[in-house]
Amino acid sequence: MDGEPIDPTIRRVLVTGAAGFIGRSVTQRLVDVGIEPLRLDRVECDPRPDSVSVTLDLVTADLHEFLAEVDAVIHLAGTPGVQSSWAEGFEVHVRNNLLATQRLCEAALATDCRRVVAASSSSVYGDVADGAALEDGPLTPLSPYGASKAAVEHLLHAYEARGLSVAAMRYFTVYGPWQRPDMAIHRLFRAALGGPAFPLRGSGEQLRSFTFVDDVADATVRAVRRQTPHSVFNIGGGEVVSVRDLIDRIEHLTGRSIAIEQLPPSPGDPGRTAADVGRAQAELGWNATTSIDDGLRAQWAWHADQRHRESAAVAAAAGRS
Protein backbone atom coordinates (compact mmCIF):
# COMPACT_ATOMS: atom_id res chain seq x y z
CA MET A 1 0.00 0.00 0.00
CA ASP A 2 1.19 3.53 -0.74
CA GLY A 3 -0.32 5.13 2.37
CA GLU A 4 -1.10 8.82 2.69
CA PRO A 5 0.22 11.17 -0.04
CA ILE A 6 3.71 12.62 0.42
CA ASP A 7 3.97 16.31 1.31
CA PRO A 8 6.44 17.78 -1.23
CA THR A 9 6.99 20.91 0.86
CA ILE A 10 8.94 18.99 3.54
CA ARG A 11 12.43 19.86 2.35
CA ARG A 12 14.47 20.43 5.51
CA VAL A 13 14.05 18.42 8.73
CA LEU A 14 15.57 18.88 12.17
CA VAL A 15 16.77 15.57 13.67
CA THR A 16 17.37 15.55 17.43
CA GLY A 17 19.49 12.75 18.85
CA ALA A 18 21.21 12.61 15.47
CA ALA A 19 24.43 11.15 16.89
CA GLY A 20 22.61 8.04 18.12
CA PHE A 21 22.42 4.83 16.16
CA ILE A 22 18.82 5.41 15.04
CA GLY A 23 19.68 9.04 14.31
CA ARG A 24 22.51 8.01 12.00
CA SER A 25 20.20 5.84 9.94
CA VAL A 26 17.38 8.40 9.89
CA THR A 27 19.63 11.22 8.66
CA GLN A 28 20.97 8.98 5.90
CA ARG A 29 17.43 8.04 4.87
CA LEU A 30 16.47 11.72 4.69
CA VAL A 31 19.41 12.40 2.39
CA ASP A 32 18.48 9.40 0.25
CA VAL A 33 14.98 10.80 -0.38
CA GLY A 34 16.24 14.32 -1.11
CA ILE A 35 15.51 16.00 2.25
CA GLU A 36 18.18 18.08 3.97
CA PRO A 37 18.74 17.14 7.62
CA LEU A 38 19.79 19.57 10.35
CA ARG A 39 21.39 17.39 13.03
CA LEU A 40 21.18 18.22 16.74
CA ASP A 41 22.60 16.30 19.70
CA ARG A 42 24.09 16.90 23.14
CA VAL A 43 27.27 15.21 21.92
CA GLU A 44 29.14 16.10 18.77
CA CYS A 45 27.84 14.38 15.64
CA ASP A 46 30.25 12.77 13.21
CA PRO A 47 31.18 15.30 10.50
CA ARG A 48 29.28 14.70 7.27
CA PRO A 49 29.34 16.68 4.03
CA ASP A 50 25.60 16.23 3.40
CA SER A 51 24.25 17.92 6.56
CA VAL A 52 24.80 20.60 9.18
CA SER A 53 25.23 19.54 12.82
CA VAL A 54 24.81 21.52 16.05
CA THR A 55 25.75 20.47 19.58
CA LEU A 56 23.27 21.62 22.25
CA ASP A 57 21.02 20.54 25.13
CA LEU A 58 17.31 20.65 24.27
CA VAL A 59 16.41 21.48 27.88
CA THR A 60 18.57 24.59 28.17
CA ALA A 61 19.10 25.92 24.64
CA ASP A 62 16.93 28.44 22.78
CA LEU A 63 15.36 26.21 20.12
CA HIS A 64 13.41 28.82 18.18
CA GLU A 65 16.18 29.72 15.75
CA PHE A 66 16.58 26.09 14.72
CA LEU A 67 12.85 25.37 14.43
CA ALA A 68 12.41 28.48 12.29
CA GLU A 69 14.81 27.03 9.72
CA VAL A 70 13.05 23.69 9.14
CA ASP A 71 9.74 22.33 7.87
CA ALA A 72 9.46 19.45 10.36
CA VAL A 73 11.19 17.69 13.26
CA ILE A 74 12.18 14.09 13.89
CA HIS A 75 12.67 13.95 17.65
CA LEU A 76 14.88 11.01 18.62
CA ALA A 77 16.75 12.59 21.54
CA GLY A 78 16.18 11.27 25.04
CA THR A 79 17.48 8.91 27.70
CA PRO A 80 16.81 5.25 26.88
CA GLY A 81 17.00 2.19 29.10
CA VAL A 82 14.59 0.37 31.37
CA GLN A 83 17.07 -0.46 34.15
CA SER A 84 18.63 3.02 34.29
CA SER A 85 15.21 4.59 34.89
CA TRP A 86 14.66 3.24 38.41
CA ALA A 87 15.37 5.19 41.62
CA GLU A 88 17.45 8.34 41.10
CA GLY A 89 17.69 7.63 37.36
CA PHE A 90 14.06 8.61 36.85
CA GLU A 91 14.88 12.31 37.23
CA VAL A 92 17.20 12.10 34.23
CA HIS A 93 14.49 10.37 32.17
CA VAL A 94 11.94 13.03 33.09
CA ARG A 95 14.37 15.78 32.13
CA ASN A 96 15.62 14.34 28.86
CA ASN A 97 12.44 12.62 27.68
CA LEU A 98 9.56 14.70 28.98
CA LEU A 99 10.88 18.22 29.51
CA ALA A 100 12.95 18.17 26.31
CA THR A 101 9.87 17.15 24.30
CA GLN A 102 7.73 19.87 25.89
CA ARG A 103 10.28 22.58 25.05
CA LEU A 104 10.60 21.29 21.49
CA CYS A 105 6.82 21.33 20.97
CA GLU A 106 6.55 24.87 22.37
CA ALA A 107 9.22 26.06 19.95
CA ALA A 108 7.51 24.25 17.06
CA LEU A 109 4.22 26.02 17.80
CA ALA A 110 5.93 29.40 18.06
CA THR A 111 7.74 29.02 14.75
CA ASP A 112 5.00 27.37 12.67
CA CYS A 113 7.04 24.20 12.19
CA ARG A 114 4.49 21.94 10.53
CA ARG A 115 5.12 18.46 11.98
CA VAL A 116 6.87 16.72 14.89
CA VAL A 117 7.53 12.98 14.67
CA ALA A 118 8.86 11.62 17.97
CA ALA A 119 10.39 8.34 19.12
CA SER A 120 8.28 6.34 21.55
CA SER A 121 8.72 2.73 22.61
CA SER A 122 7.06 -0.65 22.89
CA SER A 123 7.75 -0.22 26.62
CA VAL A 124 4.54 1.81 26.89
CA TYR A 125 2.58 -1.46 26.50
CA GLY A 126 4.27 -3.45 29.24
CA ASP A 127 3.82 -7.19 28.81
CA VAL A 128 1.89 -8.37 25.72
CA ALA A 129 0.72 -11.78 26.94
CA ASP A 130 -0.68 -12.97 23.59
CA GLY A 131 -1.48 -11.64 20.15
CA ALA A 132 0.07 -8.37 19.01
CA ALA A 133 -0.18 -4.93 20.56
CA LEU A 134 -2.59 -2.51 18.89
CA GLU A 135 -2.08 1.25 19.06
CA ASP A 136 -5.52 1.78 20.62
CA GLY A 137 -4.91 -0.83 23.32
CA PRO A 138 -4.14 -0.05 26.98
CA LEU A 139 -0.80 1.40 28.07
CA THR A 140 0.51 -0.43 31.13
CA PRO A 141 4.27 0.28 31.29
CA LEU A 142 6.29 -1.84 33.71
CA SER A 143 9.15 0.62 34.20
CA PRO A 144 9.72 4.34 34.81
CA TYR A 145 11.26 4.51 31.33
CA GLY A 146 8.05 3.15 29.78
CA ALA A 147 6.04 5.60 31.89
CA SER A 148 8.18 8.49 30.65
CA LYS A 149 7.53 7.50 27.03
CA ALA A 150 3.79 7.20 27.67
CA ALA A 151 3.92 10.70 29.17
CA VAL A 152 5.75 11.96 26.06
CA GLU A 153 2.88 10.64 23.95
CA HIS A 154 0.33 12.42 26.15
CA LEU A 155 2.32 15.63 25.71
CA LEU A 156 2.26 15.22 21.95
CA HIS A 157 -1.50 14.76 22.00
CA ALA A 158 -1.86 17.94 24.09
CA TYR A 159 0.09 19.92 21.50
CA GLU A 160 -1.84 18.23 18.72
CA ALA A 161 -4.98 19.74 20.28
CA ARG A 162 -3.34 23.14 19.88
CA GLY A 163 -2.79 22.58 16.16
CA LEU A 164 0.61 20.89 15.96
CA SER A 165 0.77 17.90 13.60
CA VAL A 166 2.41 15.06 15.53
CA ALA A 167 3.22 11.36 15.32
CA ALA A 168 4.58 9.02 18.01
CA MET A 169 6.56 6.06 16.69
CA ARG A 170 6.47 3.07 19.04
CA TYR A 171 9.73 1.33 18.17
CA PHE A 172 10.09 -2.36 19.04
CA THR A 173 13.61 -3.49 20.09
CA VAL A 174 15.71 -1.78 17.43
CA TYR A 175 19.05 -3.35 16.47
CA GLY A 176 21.68 -2.99 13.75
CA PRO A 177 25.06 -1.33 13.13
CA TRP A 178 26.03 1.33 15.72
CA GLN A 179 23.64 -0.19 18.29
CA ARG A 180 24.15 1.03 21.87
CA PRO A 181 26.70 -1.06 23.81
CA ASP A 182 24.22 -1.78 26.63
CA MET A 183 21.75 -3.55 24.34
CA ALA A 184 21.49 -7.34 24.11
CA ILE A 185 22.54 -7.96 20.50
CA HIS A 186 25.56 -5.68 20.82
CA ARG A 187 26.61 -7.54 23.97
CA LEU A 188 26.11 -10.90 22.30
CA PHE A 189 28.37 -10.02 19.38
CA ARG A 190 31.00 -8.58 21.72
CA ALA A 191 30.87 -11.82 23.70
CA ALA A 192 31.30 -13.79 20.46
CA LEU A 193 34.40 -11.70 19.76
CA GLY A 194 35.92 -12.67 23.11
CA GLY A 195 34.49 -9.85 25.20
CA PRO A 196 32.68 -10.16 28.54
CA ALA A 197 30.18 -12.97 29.01
CA PHE A 198 26.63 -12.12 28.00
CA PRO A 199 24.47 -11.28 31.05
CA LEU A 200 21.38 -13.46 30.54
CA ARG A 201 18.68 -12.14 32.84
CA GLY A 202 15.99 -14.67 33.61
CA SER A 203 15.22 -17.79 31.60
CA GLY A 204 15.96 -16.40 28.14
CA GLU A 205 12.45 -17.29 27.05
CA GLN A 206 11.53 -13.60 26.82
CA LEU A 207 10.10 -12.88 23.34
CA ARG A 208 10.92 -9.75 21.37
CA SER A 209 9.84 -8.22 18.07
CA PHE A 210 13.32 -7.26 16.85
CA THR A 211 13.34 -4.45 14.26
CA PHE A 212 16.27 -3.55 12.01
CA VAL A 213 17.39 0.06 12.25
CA ASP A 214 17.07 0.81 8.53
CA ASP A 215 13.43 -0.33 8.60
CA VAL A 216 12.85 1.99 11.56
CA ALA A 217 14.45 4.87 9.66
CA ASP A 218 12.26 4.20 6.63
CA ALA A 219 9.08 4.26 8.72
CA THR A 220 10.14 7.44 10.53
CA VAL A 221 10.92 9.36 7.36
CA ARG A 222 7.64 8.20 5.82
CA ALA A 223 5.81 9.55 8.88
CA VAL A 224 7.41 12.98 8.64
CA ARG A 225 6.40 13.32 4.98
CA ARG A 226 2.72 12.42 5.49
CA GLN A 227 -0.23 14.02 7.27
CA THR A 228 -1.79 10.86 8.65
CA PRO A 229 -5.25 10.27 10.17
CA HIS A 230 -3.67 8.73 13.28
CA SER A 231 -0.80 10.01 15.38
CA VAL A 232 0.57 6.78 16.92
CA PHE A 233 2.27 3.94 15.01
CA ASN A 234 3.72 0.58 15.97
CA ILE A 235 7.04 0.02 14.21
CA GLY A 236 8.07 -3.60 14.71
CA GLY A 237 9.75 -6.40 12.80
CA GLY A 238 7.58 -9.25 11.67
CA GLU A 239 9.40 -12.02 13.61
CA VAL A 240 9.03 -12.57 17.35
CA VAL A 241 12.16 -14.30 18.64
CA SER A 242 13.17 -15.49 22.10
CA VAL A 243 16.47 -14.41 23.65
CA ARG A 244 17.57 -18.08 23.70
CA ASP A 245 16.80 -18.38 19.99
CA LEU A 246 18.71 -15.15 19.39
CA ILE A 247 21.77 -16.59 21.14
CA ASP A 248 21.58 -19.73 19.00
CA ARG A 249 21.30 -17.69 15.79
CA ILE A 250 24.30 -15.54 16.68
CA GLU A 251 26.41 -18.56 17.62
CA HIS A 252 25.51 -20.17 14.28
CA LEU A 253 26.25 -16.95 12.37
CA THR A 254 29.60 -16.29 14.01
CA GLY A 255 30.68 -19.90 14.42
CA ARG A 256 31.61 -19.12 18.04
CA SER A 257 30.26 -20.12 21.42
CA ILE A 258 28.97 -17.32 23.63
CA ALA A 259 29.82 -17.35 27.32
CA ILE A 260 26.74 -16.77 29.46
CA GLU A 261 26.51 -15.13 32.88
CA GLN A 262 23.19 -16.22 34.37
CA LEU A 263 21.47 -13.45 36.35
CA PRO A 264 18.06 -12.98 38.01
CA PRO A 265 15.24 -11.43 35.95
CA SER A 266 15.33 -7.65 35.63
CA PRO A 267 12.54 -5.52 37.11
CA GLY A 268 10.35 -3.99 34.44
CA ASP A 269 11.43 -6.45 31.74
CA PRO A 270 8.34 -7.67 29.82
CA GLY A 271 8.01 -11.34 29.01
CA ARG A 272 6.80 -10.65 25.47
CA THR A 273 6.56 -7.83 22.95
CA ALA A 274 4.80 -8.11 19.59
CA ALA A 275 3.65 -5.41 17.21
CA ASP A 276 0.54 -5.17 15.06
CA VAL A 277 1.74 -2.92 12.22
CA GLY A 278 -1.50 -2.74 10.21
CA ARG A 279 -1.83 1.00 10.79
CA ALA A 280 1.72 1.70 9.56
CA GLN A 281 1.03 -0.44 6.52
CA ALA A 282 -2.20 1.38 5.70
CA GLU A 283 -1.19 4.97 6.44
CA LEU A 284 2.57 5.01 5.85
CA GLY A 285 2.82 2.30 3.20
CA TRP A 286 5.44 0.67 5.43
CA ASN A 287 6.49 -2.89 6.12
CA ALA A 288 9.65 -4.19 7.75
CA THR A 289 11.69 -5.71 4.93
CA THR A 290 14.75 -7.02 6.81
CA SER A 291 14.56 -10.52 8.27
CA ILE A 292 16.16 -11.15 11.65
CA ASP A 293 18.88 -13.28 10.04
CA ASP A 294 19.73 -10.66 7.40
CA GLY A 295 19.76 -7.96 10.06
CA LEU A 296 22.06 -9.99 12.30
CA ARG A 297 24.44 -10.55 9.39
CA ALA A 298 24.60 -6.80 8.80
CA GLN A 299 25.31 -6.08 12.46
CA TRP A 300 27.90 -8.85 12.65
CA ALA A 301 29.72 -7.37 9.64
CA TRP A 302 29.77 -4.01 11.41
CA HIS A 303 31.14 -5.52 14.64
CA ALA A 304 33.83 -7.40 12.71
CA ASP A 305 34.81 -4.18 10.91
CA GLN A 306 34.94 -2.29 14.23
CA ARG A 307 37.17 -5.00 15.71
CA HIS A 308 39.46 -4.78 12.66
CA ARG A 309 39.71 -0.99 13.05
CA GLU A 310 40.46 -1.30 16.78
CA SER A 311 43.20 -3.85 16.09
CA ALA A 312 44.70 -1.67 13.36
CA ALA A 313 44.71 1.35 15.67
CA VAL A 314 46.45 -0.62 18.43
CA ALA A 315 49.05 -1.90 15.97
CA ALA A 316 49.66 1.61 14.62
CA ALA A 317 50.07 3.00 18.14
CA ALA A 318 52.51 0.22 19.03
CA GLY A 319 54.51 0.99 15.89
CA ARG A 320 54.84 4.64 16.88
CA SER A 321 56.04 3.86 20.41
C-alpha positions, 0 to 999 in steps of 0.5 A: 500500500502507498499510504497517505500522499507525500507532502512535497513541501517537507524539504528540511528536517531537524533531527534531534538525537542525530548522533545516536544509532537510530539518528545516524540511519534516519539522517541517511534516509532523509538524504536518500529521499532528497531532504536536507537534515539539520542534526542536533545532539548533546554530543558532537555528531560525526562530520558529514558533508551532506548535513549541518550539525549543532551540539546543544542541550534541548532542555537549556538551549533556545530552540526557536532559531533552529525550528524556524529554519526547518519544515518538520522535526524528527525527535529522537533525543532522550534517555533510553534504558529500562534499568537506568530509569529506576530510583534516582535515574528517573529524574534524568528520564523526566528531564531528557524525555519529557521536559525536552519534548515539551520545550521542542513542541513549544518552539515548534508552535511558536515558529509554525514548524508543521510536523513533529515525529517523535520516538516512543517505545514498545515499553509503553505497553508493558507485557503483551501476553498474547497476540500483538499490541494494537495502538488503541490498546491499553498502556501499562508500562512496567518501568519508569522509562516506559512511563516516561515514554507514555507521558511523552505521547500524552504531551504530543496529544496535548500539543496536537490539540493546539494545532501541531501535527504530531506522530509518536513512533512506538519502536520495538527493540531496534538493532543494527550497526552502531547499536548502543553497547548496553543492548542485548545484541551488541553484547552478544556479538561482543561476547562472540568476539571474546568480550565479557560474558553475555548477562542473561537475565531470567530464563531467556524465554523472553520474546521480542519483536526485533526491528532492524534500524534501517526499517525503523528509519524508513518508517520514521521518514515516511511519517514525517512526509505524510499528514496521517489520520492517526498520530501513533504507530507501531514500528516492529519487525515481523518475527518474534524471537526469544532471547535463547533463539537469538543466542543460538542464531548468533552462535551459528552466524559467528561460528563461536560459542557465547559465554553466558553469565546467568542473572536474576530477571530484571525488574520492568522487563516484559516477558513478550513484545509483539507489534501489530503494524497494520496502521503503519502499513495502511497509512505510511505504506510501510512494512519491515523488509529485513529478516532477523537473520539478514539484520544480524548478518549486517550487524555482525559485519559491522562488529567485525569491521569495528574490531578490525579498526580497533586492532589496526589502531592498536598496531599503529600506536605500538609501531609509533612507540 
